[in-house]
Amino acid sequence: MKTRFALPLLLASVAAGSFLFEVGTAFSLDSVAQLLGAPGVIGIPPPGPVASDPGVRVGTPDAGGPIAGLSPGELAFFERGKTEFEEADGIDEGLGPTMNLDSCGGCHAQPSVGGTSPFANPQAAFANQNGATNRIPPFIRADGPVREARFVRNPDGTRDGGVHALFTIAGRADAPGCALGQPDFDAQLARGNVIFRIPTPVFGAGLIEQIPDKVILANQASNAGLKSVLGILGRPNIIVPFGTISGQTNNNGNDGTIARFGWKAQNKSLLLFSGEAYNVEMGITNELFQTERDETASCLFTPVPNNVTNVDAATPLEAISAIEKFAFFQRFLAAPTPSPDTPGGATSIASGGSLFVSVGCALCHTPALYTGRSTVAALRRQQVNLFSDLLLHDMGVGLADGISQGQAGPREFRTSPLWGLGKRIFLLHDGRTSDLAVAIQAHRSDGSEANAVVGNFNYLGESQKQDILNFLRSL
């Protein structure tokens, strides 16, 4: 189907009453039919300025606090976890021998603790901290995004996909005798063998963790006809060439339940997400990941695993390990608060929200899902305004990173939750742009499931596009 016909077909489907979310959305679709006569819909742009990204929303962080309704005990675990999350670890605590940074809070800092990459990249200063002799890789800039690097293939051509740590502890005053080289990033860049990831925000992560699989699957099955018209794969177990599994969830390989954290939904739970990050990003072994990533004897200064449960502690808060504290902090961290009127005013934001649904963005960026039964009352049966279906989608050659994780193939990514988007500086999985309009267009490339939807967006008038951009930056 040619893209130029996608929007009329979509609007016709809406007018016929087939575009109804079964899991619930944040917007009414009653006025969508009015768009049939709206300026710009038929491809004739009205006069006026070209739509542009309003930029990062300024003002209060609107994120970073505890979820409402926590018990005093839960709040205490949140606060202790936050302290641990923000703390910079040293070699005496297990840092290294290889790592990307020395704290969770350094990566997850914008607009507040738990967020994503800040304006000033802490990796640039960390590289030579305490006498370290690291060379800063060319893709790390003081004003660029926090990044981790993965190699697509091994020297023999087999798939790699793993994180290759940017820095080592060699040369540090607290690491005497350690001589450990960094990966040859220049050579790998010349081969086109390096891809990047930036930190995912963890706001509202406990709510995401508590969404039942059946809610995700029900949303996946909804609006099947419309998704098919637009080329959005939503049916389970669709096998496509080269072993890629498209349009289905990334399931945990052992128990078959839906994984949901990370750029490719590769992690099942917040505890697993925390344990892996502690080991991979900071090089600190723990009770989930007990083996050092580099076992050069002269660079090991603490027992393994580096951080464990303190079985002799007097209180639970003192007993639990760092990764459990990280998990509690994320689990009890509130979702971001959207702005009702910034940028562009309440009318523009409301219009943008309706257009976001009508052009088809909400078919993947589902405005709301729901939690189920939870042992934490504050997480029980809550509406989760995450703007994601938590599914994997083929994003085409333009965004492909060549990396497979679990059932997620080289071109597939989890639909990124959009809540908090108004405060994000760097966009897409690799931080390649800070311009929201550019990020939207990057969704369109050969083979992408988003092609028709981006085509619908492009057919809107500039003022309507601006409304969508304002809506997105209000989140």
C-alpha positions, 0 to 999 in steps of 0.5 A, a space after each residue: 500500500 502506498 503511504 499517500 493513501 494511509 491517512 485517509 484509510 486510517 481516518 475512514 477506519 476511525 469514522 467506521 468505529 473500528 479504532 477503539 482501544 480495548 485496554 484503554 487510552 488517555 484520549 477520546 477519539 470522538 472528534 477524529 472524523 473532524 480531521 477529514 476536512 482539516 487543513 493539511 490532512 490531504 497534503 496541502 500544507 496551510 500557511 505558517 511556520 514549519 513545525 519544530 521541536 520545542 526542546 527540553 521542557 524547563 522548570 521543575 523536574 516533575 519526576 524523581 520522587 516516591 510513588 504516592 501511597 507507600 507505607 512508612 517501611 516502603 518509603 524507608 526502602 525507597 530512600 535507602 535505595 535512592 542513596 545507594 543509587 546516587 552513590 559513587 563506588 570506589 575500587 574498595 567496593 569492587 569498581 572495575 576492573 572495567 566499567 563505564 562509570 562509577 554510579 547509577 545516578 551519574 547515568 540516570 540523572 536527567 531531569 532528576 535521579 532515575 532519569 536518563 543522560 544529563 546535559 554534562 556527560 560525567 563519563 568525560 571527567 571520570 575517564 581520568 579520575 584519580 590518576 586513571 590513564 584512560 583515553 576518552 573514546 571519540 564517541 564520548 563528549 562532555 556535551 554528548 550523551 552517556 553511552 555504552 558501546 557494543 560490538 556487533 561481531 567478533 573478529 571471526 565474524 560470529 555475532 558479539 552483541 556484548 557491552 565492551 567497557 569504555 574504561 579500566 582502573 589502570 593508573 588509578 592511585 587506588 589500583 596500584 600495579 594494574 595494567 589493563 588496556 582499553 578496547 581498540 575503539 578506533 579500529 572497531 569504529 573503522 570497521 563499522 562494528 560499534 553501536 551505542 546505547 544510552 540509559 533508559 529512564 526508570 521512572 515508574 518502573 515498578 508500575 511497568 513491572 506490575 503490568 500482567 502479561 495478559 494485559 500486554 497480550 490483550 493490547 497486542 491483540 486489539 485493533 488487529 485490522 487497523 494494525 494490519 493496514 498500517 503494517 504494524 505486526 501485533 500477532 504472536 509468533 510471527 516468524 520472518 527470515 533470518 530467525 527474527 521474531 517480529 511483533 511479539 513480546 520478548 519472553 523470558 527463556 525459562 518461564 515464558 513470561 514477558 520481559 519488559 526492561 531495556 531497549 530490547 525488553 531483554 530484562 524480566 525484572 528490576 532486580 535482574 536489570 539492577 544486577 546486570 547493570 551493576 556488573 556491566 556498567 560498573 564492573 561490580 560483581 553481585 549475587 546475580 552476577 558473581 564473576 568478574 568480567 575481567 579476571 586479570 589478577 593484578 587488577 582485582 582488589 576485593 573478594 568476589 562477589 563484591 557486594 552481597 547480602 549482609 547476613 549479620 546486619 541488625 536491620 533489613 535496610 542494612 542487610 540487603 545488598 546494593 542491587 536489592 536497594 537499587 531495585 526497591 528505589 526503582 520499584 517505588 519511583 513515581 512516574 513523571 508528571 506531565 505538564 497541562 499547558 507547557 509547551 504551546 498551551 493547553 489547547 495545542 497539547 490537547 489537539 496534539 494528543 488527539 492527533 497522536 492517536 488519530 495518525 496511529 502513533 498510539 497503536 504502538 505507543 499505547 497511552 495506558 496499560 494497567 497493573 494487576 494484583 500486587 503485594 504493594 498497595 501503591 502499585 495495585 490496580 493502577 493506570 500506567 500512562 507509559 505510552 508503550 505496548 512493551 512489545 518488540 517492533 521491527 524498526 527497519 534498516 535505519 534504526 537497526 543496530 545488528 544486535 540480538 537480545 533474547 527473542 529481539 532481532 537486529 532490527 527490533 526494539 521495545 516500544 520506548 515509553 514516552 512518559 517523561 519525554 518532555 525532559 529528555 535531551 538525547 533521543 533514540 536508543 543511541 542518542 543520535 539526535 536531540 531533535 524530536 522531529 528528527 527522531 520521528 522521521 528516523 522511525 521511517 526506513 526500509 522495513 520499518 513498521 512505523 512507515 505508514 504512521 510517519 507518513 500519516 504524520 507527514 501529511 498533517 499541516 505544520 500547525 498540527 505537527 506542532 501540536 503533536 510535538 508540543 503534546 510529546 514535550 508536555 509528557 
